[in-house]
Amino acid sequence: MCSRFRSRHVALAIALLAAAGCQRESREFQTAPVEGAQPHPRLSTLQPGHPLATTASDIGAHYANNAWHITQGGRLYRWFNCNGCHAAGGGAIGPALMDAEWRYGGSIEQIHASILEGRPNGMPAWRGKLTDQQAWQLAAYIRALSGNVRNDAAPSRREGMAATPPPTRIPTQPPRGGDDSSGTGPAP
């Protein structure tokens, strides 16, 4: 009886330790405006060519390593019709977003700057139309398009409602053009 009671306590303690070890990612639904932010565009030091090696800033890493922010960036990518110029990341009118080399740099900070400041010959400046958080989320999603995020940060599903039911809920259909065992179907 005592060993049974003791094993239940041990199992309960292990379950509590396992539950305490789980960590949920934080979701900041809206950030407060930055104090002293300049409303006018700043000049960029980005130039075409090979980008200088940069280290990810803390804020850039926060967005790049968070699946929810990446998913929200995908939602914004569709909402603001970025795929109208960049297609699904492979490029169309605008440059491809899945290339290995980027004209103005491929770090999350450089993508963020390109979104807010725009680029010559077609990329509009989105400063004043997007919040800073939305620009970071878009930059994180764009980095995810080319697989430049950690595996545990890459979103595996969309956060919104699905337009179609999951495959397990779709009624099965008979195969098309398959073998008709009744003999009444059209001849092949």
HUWORA-V119986 format. One record per residue. N is the residue number from 1. RES is the residue in one letter. PSI is psi in whole degrees, 0 to 359 (NA if undefined). Layout:
n:N res:RES psi:PSI
n:N res:RES psi:PSI
This chain:
n:1 res:M psi:319
n:2 res:C psi:320
n:3 res:S psi:326
n:4 res:R psi:317
n:5 res:F psi:318
n:6 res:R psi:319
n:7 res:S psi:328
n:8 res:R psi:320
n:9 res:H psi:320
n:10 res:V psi:316
n:11 res:A psi:320
n:12 res:L psi:319
n:13 res:A psi:320
n:14 res:I psi:318
n:15 res:A psi:319
n:16 res:L psi:320
n:17 res:L psi:321
n:18 res:A psi:318
n:19 res:A psi:324
n:20 res:A psi:335
n:21 res:G psi:345
n:22 res:C psi:142
n:23 res:Q psi:130
n:24 res:R psi:138
n:25 res:E psi:146
n:26 res:S psi:144
n:27 res:R psi:113
n:28 res:E psi:105
n:29 res:F psi:329
n:30 res:Q psi:131
n:31 res:T psi:155
n:32 res:A psi:149
n:33 res:P psi:148
n:34 res:V psi:132
n:35 res:E psi:135
n:36 res:G psi:18
n:37 res:A psi:139
n:38 res:Q psi:126
n:39 res:P psi:343
n:40 res:H psi:154
n:41 res:P psi:143
n:42 res:R psi:154
n:43 res:L psi:142
n:44 res:S psi:147
n:45 res:T psi:2
n:46 res:L psi:135
n:47 res:Q psi:151
n:48 res:P psi:153
n:49 res:G psi:196
n:50 res:H psi:126
n:51 res:P psi:152
n:52 res:L psi:150
n:53 res:A psi:128
n:54 res:T psi:156
n:55 res:T psi:146
n:56 res:A psi:133
n:57 res:S psi:167
n:58 res:D psi:317
n:59 res:I psi:320
n:60 res:G psi:318
n:61 res:A psi:325
n:62 res:H psi:315
n:63 res:Y psi:322
n:64 res:A psi:337
n:65 res:N psi:20
n:66 res:N psi:114
n:67 res:A psi:324
n:68 res:W psi:316
n:69 res:H psi:321
n:70 res:I psi:318
n:71 res:T psi:319
n:72 res:Q psi:325
n:73 res:G psi:322
n:74 res:G psi:322
n:75 res:R psi:315
n:76 res:L psi:323
n:77 res:Y psi:319
n:78 res:R psi:319
n:79 res:W psi:317
n:80 res:F psi:11
n:81 res:N psi:40
n:82 res:C psi:329
n:83 res:N psi:349
n:84 res:G psi:324
n:85 res:C psi:323
n:86 res:H psi:4
n:87 res:A psi:215
n:88 res:A psi:32
n:89 res:G psi:345
n:90 res:G psi:355
n:91 res:G psi:150
n:92 res:A psi:258
n:93 res:I psi:315
n:94 res:G psi:169
n:95 res:P psi:158
n:96 res:A psi:144
n:97 res:L psi:7
n:98 res:M psi:13
n:99 res:D psi:161
n:100 res:A psi:327
n:101 res:E psi:138
n:102 res:W psi:140
n:103 res:R psi:317
n:104 res:Y psi:19
n:105 res:G psi:142
n:106 res:G psi:9
n:107 res:S psi:160
n:108 res:I psi:327
n:109 res:E psi:319
n:110 res:Q psi:323
n:111 res:I psi:318
n:112 res:H psi:315
n:113 res:A psi:320
n:114 res:S psi:323
n:115 res:I psi:313
n:116 res:L psi:323
n:117 res:E psi:341
n:118 res:G psi:175
n:119 res:R psi:154
n:120 res:P psi:153
n:121 res:N psi:41
n:122 res:G psi:327
n:123 res:M psi:113
n:124 res:P psi:155
n:125 res:A psi:131
n:126 res:W psi:6
n:127 res:R psi:133
n:128 res:G psi:342
n:129 res:K psi:334
n:130 res:L psi:149
n:131 res:T psi:165
n:132 res:D psi:321
n:133 res:Q psi:318
n:134 res:Q psi:322
n:135 res:A psi:320
n:136 res:W psi:319
n:137 res:Q psi:318
n:138 res:L psi:316
n:139 res:A psi:320
n:140 res:A psi:319
n:141 res:Y psi:318
n:142 res:I psi:321
n:143 res:R psi:324
n:144 res:A psi:332
n:145 res:L psi:323
n:146 res:S psi:11
n:147 res:G psi:24
n:148 res:N psi:36
n:149 res:V psi:160
n:150 res:R psi:151
n:151 res:N psi:323
n:152 res:D psi:348
n:153 res:A psi:341
n:154 res:A psi:126
n:155 res:P psi:140
n:156 res:S psi:353
n:157 res:R psi:165
n:158 res:R psi:152
n:159 res:E psi:339
n:160 res:G psi:183
n:161 res:M psi:143
n:162 res:A psi:138
n:163 res:A psi:335
n:164 res:T psi:150
n:165 res:P psi:160
n:166 res:P psi:157
n:167 res:P psi:333
n:168 res:T psi:346
n:169 res:R psi:358
n:170 res:I psi:129
n:171 res:P psi:144
n:172 res:T psi:145
n:173 res:Q psi:149
n:174 res:P psi:147
n:175 res:P psi:143
n:176 res:R psi:139
n:177 res:G psi:14
n:178 res:G psi:190
n:179 res:D psi:123
n:180 res:D psi:105
n:181 res:S psi:346
n:182 res:S psi:339
n:183 res:G psi:0
n:184 res:T psi:354
n:185 res:G psi:172
n:186 res:P psi:149
n:187 res:A psi:143
n:188 res:P psi:NA
